[in-house]
Amino acid sequence: MRLAAILSTLLFASVASAADPVILSAKSGPWSEPGTWTGNKVPATGARVLIRDGHRILYDTKSDAVIRAINVAGSLVFATDTDTVLNVGLIKIQAGDEFSEDGFDCEGHAAKSDPTKPLPELIVGTSEKPIAAGKSAVIRLHFVEGMDKEKCPAIVACGGRLDLHGQPMSRTWVKLGATTKAGDTAVSLAEPVTGWKVGDRVILTATRTHGTAKDESSTEERTIATIDGDKLTLNEALKMPHTADGDYRGEVANLSRNVVVESANPEGIRGHTMYHKNSAGSLSYSEFRHLGKKDVLGKYAIHFHLCRDTMRGSFVVGNSIWDSHNRWVTVHGTDYLVVRDNVGYKSIGHGFFLEDGTEVYTVIDRNLAVGAQHGKRLPKQVLPFDGNEGAGFWWTCSLNSFTRNVAAECGNYGFRYEATPSSSLKLNFSIRQPDGSRKEIDPRTLPFVRFEDNEVHSSHGLYGVNLGEGVNRVGPDSSHPFVVKNLRIWDVHYGFRPQVPNLHVENLNIHKVGYGVYHPNFDGHYYKNVLISQTNTEPFNRGHDDLSVQYGPLVVDGLTFDGCRSGGMPLIQISDDNPTGTAVTHMRNVKTVNWADTTKQKAIANLGGGPRPTPKFEKGVPIYFHDWFGAGRTAMVVSMKSGEFKADPAKFREEAPLTGNESRVAEVKEVAFPKAPEAVDDLPPATVITSAIRKDGKLTVRGTCIDNGTVKTVTVNGKEAKSVGSNFTEWEIVLEDVARLEAKAEDAAGNVEKTPAVVTVK
């Protein structure tokens, strides 16, 4: 009875508070001082609070009181040198002198703030002065009775500044240094780390999904018992092995941060965070846990909502986002955002998500996505074709930069590019142009700014990288191809599904997958240096799999099969149909290593299994193996169903293991190995200024630049910045103190940025 009475009292207090007077700030001062507030009383449980314009409130306490809502029109700044805890239902950062718990979807807040006035702000540390080491700041989001369950609890910036910054780490996740066994408590990292500490929660990612149950996770959570450089001791022994074998290594990621935003009741009504247009601020080295509203559109753990370029220069760096019921980081109608070095762990639905197909110049760099799982389609979602099937990284507009990211143990996809038109959805979206204008464009025609050094491994789901299933063979032209470099895929079912036309792939490594290059749309595809190892079912599939159709040229320079067991299937499947008459395959430097088979049907090139209807077109799709018989001597392999074979069968012969039971070869002369079409670089670089720090009369300016080629220079106020990351992915410069900064870049092709990044330093 006593517990019931307490709960009843708390419920009454929460409900009654909705009608209580709003507590206003009386002046600037500490939150804990009664004199800071009208009525000379510190806000208590159920309070509705308005921090008025011009007032700076220092949050300096650890309080169990659940504040109903705080409207910040002035400044709410957390102390950096003491532990703080704020329990609250809603924090809305928005100018104005009226208290409101509604309207923070910000439909009516598109207008810019008065540039002569400071923005309203919630500051929990800054990038130059984060919450101090050994101290913590926690915001715990509670649902308070009487609030809108779909909107609250929340932290929302409506034209205000939201900054959350914890203690930096040298790396938030690293590769394993050595394989661990079941029963081990000692873990070796591939490199030393700083900023990690005893008691931190870490995960070791799955590295062996084959043979385990589909719903069984092989990622393990532990806490750090001791740490010394690149050596960890865990609080509890591991239950399974985690591989670190050459290029194929799992990851160790740190989930703990000293700035935390969390839902008070993860099993109940969860909270979310959101930035809107004309807001400001960044998130670094903070922890977002138990957030995201399941099956609710727009209510994600971290959400940039229709900001376009008004938040250019904002960043999401070094954070952990885990146990989310709705995404990790959603970039919706927002350009130029920097998302780097984050760890996403356990999400319902896609993890790192570009929502509506108009986002451009976003930097998605060195993020780790672990355990994004299948969810439901969300009500009234922007793009109806998105099944929300659990991709670590998902997008529709490719004009962004995806580099150094890893997806492990995700649902149906590690990386998923999806753009499927329908009778009700025509893919012509308003997309930003390099000069700042907007133009109706089919996003399927836009290539990557960059897609390099990405990796997928250890997934029970369907695909490692699904590049364009559903695009209906629409893509960029041959002068502006998709370019994919240094892609590693291992321990998944379907490795690489490239269904876009005009694709250039360099350094593709596929290892221990069910199917290698699968269901491809070979049309203007050029591959260089492909390794497919321990992949036993259809290592290199025919065009569109069972459709067995190829529409254009496929060129492969360097293709090695290592340790593949054929099982009667060829390493390379021949496509039957050539509807355009232009389909042809050229291969050079094809090698087999440790090639094992238990049947007598093994062949390098042959027809595949499954449905094999009679070809519809007389012209087949020959495969030319250049230098096969020696320098300058080319083997042409054809299907025995092809018109080429039927026209002159005596020209062809069997030659094991190159041919199989349904293919034949002839030596041909004067067939040149084709060059890839000359790509045209007419895309200017894109820069952002991420920080400008004053010290001793100087201004240290840092930023990011992306380009599809080589960046020649980045200048700030006409002076050249120094590259501190490959190809100016990070740069810095020290200037004399100024009030206005303008950064722009030029690439090696002579393209000059048309819309420089401009920042007013306050």
Stockholm file with secondary structure:
# STOCKHOLM 1.0

chainA/1-762         MRLAAILSTLLFASVASAADPVILSAKSGPWSEPGTWTGNKVPATGARVLIRDGHRILYDTKSDAVIRAINVAGSLVFATDTDTVLNVGLIKIQAGDEFSEDGFDCEGHAAKSDPTKPLPELIVGTSEKPIAAGKSAVIRLHFVEGMDKEKCPAIVACGGRLDLHGQPMSRTWVKLGATTKAGDTAVSLAEPVTGWKVGDRVILTATRTHGTAKDESSTEERTIATIDGDKLTLNEALKMPHTADGDYRGEVANLSRNVVVESANPEGIRGHTMYHKNSAGSLSYSEFRHLGKKDVLGKYAIHFHLCRDTMRGSFVVGNSIWDSHNRWVTVHGTDYLVVRDNVGYKSIGHGFFLEDGTEVYTVIDRNLAVGAQHGKRLPKQVLPFDGNEGAGFWWTCSLNSFTRNVAAECGNYGFRYEATPSSSLKLNFSIRQPDGSRKEIDPRTLPFVRFEDNEVHSSHGLYGVNLGEGVNRVGPDSSHPFVVKNLRIWDVHYGFRPQVPNLHVENLNIHKVGYGVYHPNFDGHYYKNVLISQTNTEPFNRGHDDLSVQYGPLVVDGLTFDGCRSGGMPLIQISDDNPTGTAVTHMRNVKTVNWADTTKQKAIANLGGGPRPTPKFEKGVPIYFHDWFGAGRTAMVVSMKSGEFKADPAKFREEAPLTGNESRVAEVKEVAFPKAPEAVDDLPPATVITSAIRKDGKLTVRGTCIDNGTVKTVTVNGKEAKSVGSNFTEWEIVLEDVARLEAKAEDAAGNVEKTPAVVTVK
#=GR chainA/1-762 SS CHHHHHHHHHHHHHHHHTTSCCEEBCSSEETTCGGGBTTSCCCCTTCEEEECTTCEEEECCEEEEEEEEEEESSEEEECSSSCEEEEEEEEEECCSSSCCSSCTTCTTCCSCCCTTSCCCEEEECCSSSCSCTTCCEEEEECCCTTSCTTTCSEEEESSSEEEEECCCCSCSEEEBSSCBCTTCCEEEBSSCCSSCCTTCEEEECCCCCTTSCTTCCCCEEEEEEEEETTEEEESSCCSSCBCEETTEECEEEECCCSEEEEESCTTSSCCEEEEETTCBCCEESCEEESCCCTTCTTCCSEEEEEEETTTTTCEEESCEEEEESSCSEEEEEECSCEEESCEEEEEESCSEEECSSCCCSCEEESCEEEEEECCCCCTTCSCTTCCCCCEEEEESCCCSEEESCEEESCSSEEEEECCCCBTTBCCCEEEECTTSCEEEECGGGCCCSEEESCEEECCSSSEEEEECTTSTTCCCCTTSCEEEEEEEEESSSEEEEECSSSEEEEEEEEESCSEEECSCCCSSEEEEEEEEESCCSCSBCCTTGGGCBCCSEEEEEEEEEESCBCTTSCSEECCCBCTTSCCEEEEEEEEEESCBCSSSCCCSEECCSSCCCCCSSSSCCCEEEETTTSTTCEEEEEETTSHHHHHCGGGCBCCTTTBCTTEEEEEECSCCCCCCCCCCCCCCCEEEEEEEEEETTEEEEEEEEECSSCEEEEEETTEECEECSGGGSSEEEEEECCSEEEEEEEETTCCBCSSCEEEECC
#=GC SS_cons         CHHHHHHHHHHHHHHHHTTSCCEEBCSSEETTCGGGBTTSCCCCTTCEEEECTTCEEEECCEEEEEEEEEEESSEEEECSSSCEEEEEEEEEECCSSSCCSSCTTCTTCCSCCCTTSCCCEEEECCSSSCSCTTCCEEEEECCCTTSCTTTCSEEEESSSEEEEECCCCSCSEEEBSSCBCTTCCEEEBSSCCSSCCTTCEEEECCCCCTTSCTTCCCCEEEEEEEEETTEEEESSCCSSCBCEETTEECEEEECCCSEEEEESCTTSSCCEEEEETTCBCCEESCEEESCCCTTCTTCCSEEEEEEETTTTTCEEESCEEEEESSCSEEEEEECSCEEESCEEEEEESCSEEECSSCCCSCEEESCEEEEEECCCCCTTCSCTTCCCCCEEEEESCCCSEEESCEEESCSSEEEEECCCCBTTBCCCEEEECTTSCEEEECGGGCCCSEEESCEEECCSSSEEEEECTTSTTCCCCTTSCEEEEEEEEESSSEEEEECSSSEEEEEEEEESCSEEECSCCCSSEEEEEEEEESCCSCSBCCTTGGGCBCCSEEEEEEEEEESCBCTTSCSEECCCBCTTSCCEEEEEEEEEESCBCSSSCCCSEECCSSCCCCCSSSSCCCEEEETTTSTTCEEEEEETTSHHHHHCGGGCBCCTTTBCTTEEEEEECSCCCCCCCCCCCCCCCEEEEEEEEEETTEEEEEEEEECSSCEEEEEETTEECEECSGGGSSEEEEEECCSEEEEEEEETTCCBCSSCEEEECC
//
